[in-house]
């Protein structure tokens, strides 16, 4: 069985790991800064939240309309070029020359393109780390992303207090430029994975296959609905919300390590249903309004269940035609981000009419219902990879 040492022995994966980790740190700081700038300009909590989520909302659309580019363009110029363009966009935002609507429009446009870059990066990881290596690679990236987000929220808040949101935006632009240089120097030239194919036609093929469609829904629905509960940590715990955020990140990190490192493809298949149930069931107890430390324990246990997506991603990758690997992985990842953003918005709206603990419990119930509806895809009948369901 491969180990994390084997994964990091691949030089190009180290480059992708460093770039992705720096990108998460820079993105976290940038989102905090943008949300702060919009709130200062408008005084609207809703617009501040939209600014924070704006880059995520259009990603599924980007994957559907533009996702085929991830297979038709060579990965090195695509990844390095997009980070350079991203740095330029952040410079425009930092200059403060756009009205609020223009900033939001620019963020959403960037989200469309970011879905293509993410698809290309995920497909390249699959090329570099075949077999069990892909699960280990995704696991270590998830671990790093969670840890970096924790550091990014803390460091970003400190940076904003010391230098203000505009300077933080310039720091984000500098980070994106550094990642662009890293990708240009650290990745080798490759040919495109596929010849010309219309993105819409590729998406139609992916969504038209019942097996692939079900695996996509498994990646989008249960996880996304639980993120809706996570979006209510601040109204639930107030000044102690940081305890819940840290507990959620910690549980997810432990789950990714345990499931990613010490399980086999067969055991990950058996663990799929229990992990997706674990992801949601603890949130049902929030209807009892537990104290913060009890709530943190429940959140940590639930977040361990996020590791269920490792087995789902592994089976989804095996079912994808190789020529569509970039678009397929991009659609999965971008759809998940869009679903999470929508779930957070809907759960927040629900909490306007019902108590916050009840809204969190309902999000858990909705996730469990989605898992029940998708059981046939979590426990599929054995068939050759890629064959129709």
Residue, then its C-alpha position, 0 to 999 in steps of 0.5 A: x500500500x502506498x504511503x504519504x511519503x510515496x505521494x510526496x516523492x512525486x516532485x510535481x505533486x509537491x508543486x501542486x501541493x504548495x500551490x494549492x496550499x498557498x492558494x487556500x491561504x491567499x483566498x481565505x485572506x482575500x475573501x475576508x478582505x472583500x467581505x469587509x470592504x463591501x460591508x464598510x461600503x454598504x453596511x449590508x450583511x447580506x451583500x457582505x455574505x454574497x461577497x464572501x461566497x460570490x466566487x463559489x456560486x457560479x462554479x457549477x455553471x463554469x464547469x458545465x459551460x467551460x469544463x471541457x477546456x480542462x482536458x483540451x488545454x495543456x495543464x501548465x500554461x492553464x494553471x500558471x496563466x490563470x493564477x497570473x490573471x487572478x493576480x491581476x484581477x485582485x489588483x483591480x479590486x485592491x485599487x478600489x476603482x469598481x463599484x460594489x456591483x462591479x466587484x461582485x460581477x468580477x468575482x463571479x466571472x473569476x469563479x467561472x474561470x476558477x472552476x476550469x483551473x481546479x478541474x485541470x489541477x485535480x485531473x493532473x493529480x489523478x495522472x501523477x498519482x494512479x491507484x490508491x495514490x489519488x486517494x492519498x493525494x486528495x486526503x493530504x490536500x484536504x488536510x492541508x486545506x483545513x489547517x490552512x483555512x484555520x490559520x488563514x481565518x486567524x492570520x487574515x483577521x490579524x492582517x486586516x486589523x493591522x493593515x486594513x482590507x486593501x493591503x490584505x487584497x494586495x497580499x492576496x494578489x502577491x500570493x497569486x503571482x507567486x503561485x503562477x511562477x511556482x506552477x510555471x517552474x515546477x510543472x513539466x510541459x504536457x500535451x492536452x488530454x483530449x481533442x476538441x469537444x464542446x463542454x456542453x456536450x461533455x457535460x451532457x455525456x457525464x450527466x446522462x450516465x446514471x452511474x456517474x450522475x448518481x456519484x455526482x449527486x453523492x458528492x454534492x448533496x449530503x456534504x453541501x447540506x451539512x455546510x448549511x448547518x456549519x454556516x450557522x455556527x456564529x449565530x448559534x455560538x456567538x463569540x465562541x463560534x471559533x470553537x465550533x469552526x476549529x472542532x469541525x476542521x479538526x474532525x475533518x482532518x482526523x477523518x481524512x488521515x484515518x480513512x485516506x491512510x489506513x483503509x483499502x478501496x474495498x473498506x472505503x466502499x463498505x464505510x461509505x454509508x456509515x460515514x455519510x450517516x455520521x456526517x449528519x446524525x450528530x446535528x440532529x441533537x442540536x435541537x436540544x441546544x447543547x452547550x458550546x463544548x458539547x456542541x463542539x464534540x458533536x461537530x468534531x464527530x460529524x466532521x469525521x464523516x466528511x471522509x466518506x467523500x474519499x471513497x466516492x471520489x475514488x469510484x467516480x474517477x474509476x468510472x470516468x473516461x480518461x479523455x474527460x477526466x478534467x471536465x468530470x473532476x471539475x464538475x464534481x468539485x465545482x458543483x460541490x462548492x456551488x451546492x455548499x454556497x447555496x445550502x449556506x444561503x438557504x439555511x441562513x434564510x431558514x434561520x430567519x423564521x425558525x430558531x437557529x438550533x432547529x435550522x441546524x437540525x433540519x440541515x442534518x435531517x436533509x443530509x440524512x434524507x439525501x443519503x437515503x435517497x442515494x443509497x443505491x449509489x453508495x452501495x452499487x452493484x458490482x459492474x465494470x468501471x464506466x459501464x451504464x447503471 
